[in-house]
């Protein structure tokens, strides 16, 4: 299933399509922005003829997707972020240079993080701080990332390797912890494709950590192997956190899951309305 929206790319509109839960961008729109070409399709043909490896992988990189146009729905070549970055590398236009420089910088930082994993943590802290997150929340978020990584490493060691399986197991912990699925949790907070945990309040983060830490311990204690046994451990781990959540809600008279979130742009809009 796909849905279409417009994105801003260097201040100009580029059509994007949500396909298999991932954004794909119309390639000829991106090329038009970066090259100012009057005929993006011809430019793409010439670009592919110059870059043989790109041309050979084009079908996998740029699948045709249904995109609404003024003349009706058309099949247009689209690429996800990774694909767009690969295409940008093959565009000699000066307009593409800032993106190439940025990609080179990102690549250099990634190599540094592989050599020194602490750098990744430091950069994550800096990003959260720049977005306006408070220090105490950042500390909890960083701890939640570490607990999450410990759990996923445990799953990998126990023959659970598919991303879709990770998603199912995570949802199982979430349902047992909060009594709702991750998608329902996001809906309560008014989120769409944003990272749910980046918008959790303190208690939600704490109970998420408890559910995943408990799952890790139970997985080890039962020596769970494979998806089925890991799912049983995930349910039990989430249940531990779920019981604690229910007890807190009973004694405090307040729900742990709320619409509160750390979404700066939403907060800004609310303040503007009050003024």
C-alpha positions as CSV (number, residue, x, y, z in Angstrom):
1,X,0.0,0.0,0.0
2,X,1.3,3.5,-0.9
3,X,0.4,7.0,0.1
4,X,1.8,10.2,-1.6
5,X,3.0,13.4,-0.1
6,X,5.2,16.3,-1.0
7,X,8.6,16.9,0.5
8,X,10.8,20.0,0.4
9,X,14.2,19.4,-1.2
10,X,16.4,22.5,-1.2
11,X,13.2,24.6,-0.8
12,X,11.4,22.9,-3.8
13,X,8.8,20.3,-3.8
14,X,9.6,16.6,-4.5
15,X,6.9,14.0,-4.5
16,X,7.4,11.1,-2.1
17,X,5.5,7.8,-1.8
18,X,5.1,5.7,1.4
19,X,5.9,2.2,0.2
20,X,6.3,-0.8,2.5
21,X,6.6,1.6,5.5
22,X,9.4,3.5,3.9
23,X,9.6,6.8,2.0
24,X,10.5,6.7,-1.7
25,X,11.2,9.9,-3.6
26,X,10.4,10.5,-7.3
27,X,13.8,10.4,-8.9
28,X,13.0,12.7,-11.8
29,X,11.8,15.4,-9.2
30,X,15.1,15.1,-7.3
31,X,17.1,15.3,-10.5
32,X,15.2,18.4,-11.7
33,X,16.0,20.1,-8.4
34,X,19.7,19.3,-8.4
35,X,20.4,19.9,-12.1
36,X,17.8,22.5,-13.2
37,X,17.3,20.3,-16.2
38,X,14.3,21.0,-18.5
39,X,14.1,17.3,-19.3
40,X,15.0,15.3,-16.2
41,X,14.2,12.0,-17.9
42,X,16.8,12.6,-20.6
43,X,19.2,13.7,-18.0
44,X,18.6,10.4,-16.1
45,X,19.3,8.4,-19.3
46,X,22.6,10.2,-19.9
47,X,23.5,9.8,-16.2
48,X,22.9,6.0,-16.4
49,X,25.0,5.7,-19.5
50,X,27.9,7.4,-17.8
51,X,27.6,5.3,-14.6
52,X,27.5,1.6,-15.6
53,X,27.3,0.2,-12.0
54,X,24.4,2.5,-11.3
55,X,22.7,1.5,-14.6
56,X,23.1,-2.2,-13.8
57,X,21.5,-1.9,-10.4
58,X,18.8,0.6,-11.5
59,X,15.8,-1.8,-11.5
60,X,16.5,-2.7,-7.9
61,X,17.4,0.8,-6.9
62,X,14.5,2.6,-8.6
63,X,11.3,0.6,-8.6
64,X,8.3,2.1,-10.5
65,X,5.6,3.2,-8.0
66,X,2.1,4.6,-8.5
67,X,2.3,8.4,-8.1
68,X,-0.7,10.8,-8.5
69,X,-0.1,13.4,-11.2
70,X,-2.2,16.1,-12.9
71,X,-3.0,13.6,-15.6
72,X,-3.9,10.8,-13.2
73,X,-1.9,8.1,-11.5
74,X,1.3,7.2,-13.2
75,X,4.1,4.7,-12.6
76,X,7.2,6.7,-11.8
77,X,10.7,5.6,-10.8
78,X,11.2,6.2,-7.1
79,X,14.1,5.5,-4.7
80,X,14.4,5.5,-0.9
81,X,16.9,7.7,0.9
82,X,19.8,5.2,0.3
83,X,19.0,5.1,-3.4
84,X,18.7,8.8,-3.7
85,X,22.1,9.3,-2.1
86,X,23.6,6.8,-4.6
87,X,22.1,8.7,-7.5
88,X,23.3,12.1,-6.1
89,X,26.9,10.7,-6.2
90,X,26.5,10.4,-10.0
91,X,25.3,13.9,-10.6
92,X,28.1,16.3,-11.6
93,X,26.0,19.5,-11.1
94,X,27.3,22.1,-8.6
95,X,23.9,21.9,-6.9
96,X,24.7,18.4,-5.8
97,X,28.0,19.2,-4.2
98,X,26.6,20.2,-0.8
99,X,25.0,16.8,-0.6
100,X,28.2,15.0,-1.6
101,X,30.2,16.9,1.0
102,X,27.6,16.0,3.6
103,X,27.6,12.3,2.6
104,X,31.4,12.3,2.8
105,X,31.2,13.8,6.3
106,X,28.6,11.3,7.4
107,X,30.7,8.5,6.1
108,X,33.8,9.7,7.9
109,X,31.9,10.0,11.1
110,X,30.6,6.5,10.7
111,X,34.1,5.1,10.3
112,X,35.2,7.0,13.4
113,X,32.2,5.5,15.4
114,X,33.2,2.0,14.3
115,X,36.7,2.6,15.6
116,X,35.4,4.3,18.8
117,X,31.8,3.4,19.7
118,X,31.7,6.1,22.4
119,X,31.6,8.7,19.6
120,X,28.2,7.4,18.5
121,X,26.8,7.9,22.0
122,X,28.3,11.4,22.2
123,X,26.9,12.5,18.9
124,X,23.5,11.1,19.8
125,X,23.5,13.2,23.0
126,X,24.5,16.3,21.0
127,X,21.6,15.7,18.6
128,X,19.0,15.3,21.4
129,X,20.4,18.4,23.1
130,X,20.2,20.4,19.9
131,X,16.6,19.4,19.5
132,X,15.8,20.8,23.0
133,X,15.5,17.7,25.1
134,X,16.3,18.2,28.8
135,X,19.5,16.6,30.2
136,X,17.7,14.2,32.6
137,X,15.5,12.9,29.7
138,X,18.6,12.4,27.5
139,X,20.2,10.3,30.2
140,X,17.2,8.0,30.4
141,X,17.0,7.8,26.6
142,X,20.7,6.9,26.3
143,X,20.2,4.2,28.9
144,X,17.2,2.9,27.1
145,X,19.3,2.6,23.9
146,X,21.9,0.6,25.7
147,X,19.3,-1.8,27.2
148,X,17.7,-2.2,23.8
149,X,21.1,-3.0,22.2
150,X,21.8,-5.6,24.9
151,X,18.4,-7.3,24.2
152,X,18.8,-7.3,20.4
153,X,22.3,-8.7,20.7
154,X,20.9,-11.5,22.9
155,X,18.3,-12.2,20.2
156,X,20.9,-12.3,17.5
157,X,22.9,-14.8,19.5
158,X,19.8,-17.0,19.9
159,X,19.1,-17.2,16.2
160,X,16.6,-14.4,15.9
161,X,18.1,-12.2,13.1
162,X,15.3,-10.9,10.9
163,X,14.2,-7.3,11.4
164,X,10.6,-8.3,11.1
165,X,11.0,-10.7,13.9
166,X,12.6,-8.0,16.0
167,X,9.6,-5.8,15.4
168,X,7.2,-8.6,16.4
169,X,9.1,-9.3,19.6
170,X,9.3,-5.6,20.5
171,X,5.6,-5.2,19.9
172,X,5.0,-8.2,22.2
173,X,7.0,-6.6,25.0
174,X,5.1,-3.3,24.4
175,X,1.7,-4.8,24.5
176,X,2.5,-6.7,27.8
177,X,4.1,-3.6,29.3
178,X,1.6,-0.9,28.3
179,X,-1.5,-2.9,27.3
180,X,-1.4,-1.4,23.8
181,X,0.5,-1.9,20.6
182,X,3.3,0.4,19.5
183,X,1.0,1.8,16.7
184,X,-1.7,2.5,19.3
185,X,0.8,4.2,21.5
186,X,2.0,6.4,18.7
187,X,-1.6,7.3,17.9
188,X,-2.2,8.4,21.4
189,X,0.7,10.8,21.1
190,X,-0.3,12.1,17.7
191,X,2.8,10.6,16.0
192,X,3.1,9.2,12.5
193,X,6.5,8.0,11.4
194,X,8.5,9.6,14.3
195,X,10.4,7.4,16.7
196,X,8.0,6.6,19.5
197,X,10.7,6.4,22.2
198,X,12.0,9.8,21.3
199,X,8.6,11.2,22.4
200,X,8.0,9.1,25.5
201,X,7.7,10.8,28.9
202,X,10.0,9.7,31.8
203,X,7.7,7.0,33.1
204,X,7.1,5.5,29.7
205,X,10.8,5.3,29.1
206,X,11.4,3.7,32.5
207,X,8.8,1.0,31.9
208,X,10.0,0.4,28.4
209,X,13.5,-0.2,29.9
210,X,12.1,-2.5,32.6
211,X,10.2,-4.6,30.0
212,X,13.2,-5.0,27.8
213,X,15.7,-5.6,30.6
214,X,13.4,-8.2,32.2
215,X,13.1,-9.9,28.8
216,X,16.8,-10.1,28.5
217,X,17.1,-11.7,31.9
218,X,14.3,-14.2,31.3
219,X,15.7,-15.0,27.9
220,X,19.1,-15.9,29.5
221,X,17.6,-17.7,32.4
222,X,15.4,-19.9,30.2
223,X,18.1,-20.2,27.5
224,X,15.5,-19.3,24.9
225,X,16.4,-20.3,21.3
226,X,14.8,-19.2,18.1
227,X,11.8,-16.9,17.5
228,X,9.1,-19.0,19.3
229,X,10.9,-19.3,22.6
230,X,12.1,-15.7,22.4
231,X,8.5,-14.5,22.0
232,X,7.5,-16.4,25.1
233,X,10.3,-14.7,27.0
234,X,9.3,-11.3,25.5
235,X,5.7,-11.7,26.8
236,X,6.9,-12.7,30.2
237,X,9.4,-9.8,30.4
238,X,6.8,-7.3,29.3
239,X,4.3,-8.8,31.8
240,X,6.8,-8.0,34.6
241,X,6.8,-4.3,33.6
242,X,3.1,-4.4,33.0
243,X,2.4,-5.5,36.5
244,X,4.6,-2.7,37.9
245,X,2.8,-0.2,35.7
246,X,-0.6,-1.3,36.8
247,X,0.4,-1.1,40.4
248,X,1.7,2.4,40.0
249,X,-1.4,3.5,38.1
250,X,-3.6,2.1,40.9
251,X,-1.7,3.9,43.7
252,X,-1.1,7.2,41.8
253,X,-4.5,7.4,40.1
254,X,-2.8,8.4,36.9
255,X,-2.1,6.6,33.6
256,X,1.5,6.0,32.6
257,X,0.7,6.3,28.9
258,X,-0.3,9.9,28.0
259,X,-0.4,12.2,25.0
260,X,2.5,14.1,26.4
261,X,5.6,13.9,24.2
262,X,8.9,15.7,23.5
263,X,8.0,17.0,20.1
264,X,9.4,20.6,19.9
265,X,7.4,21.7,16.9
266,X,4.1,20.7,18.5
267,X,5.0,22.5,21.7
268,X,5.9,25.6,19.7
269,X,2.6,25.6,17.9
270,X,0.7,25.2,21.2
271,X,2.5,28.2,22.7
272,X,1.8,30.2,19.5
273,X,-1.9,29.5,19.8
274,X,-2.0,30.7,23.4
275,X,-0.4,34.0,22.4
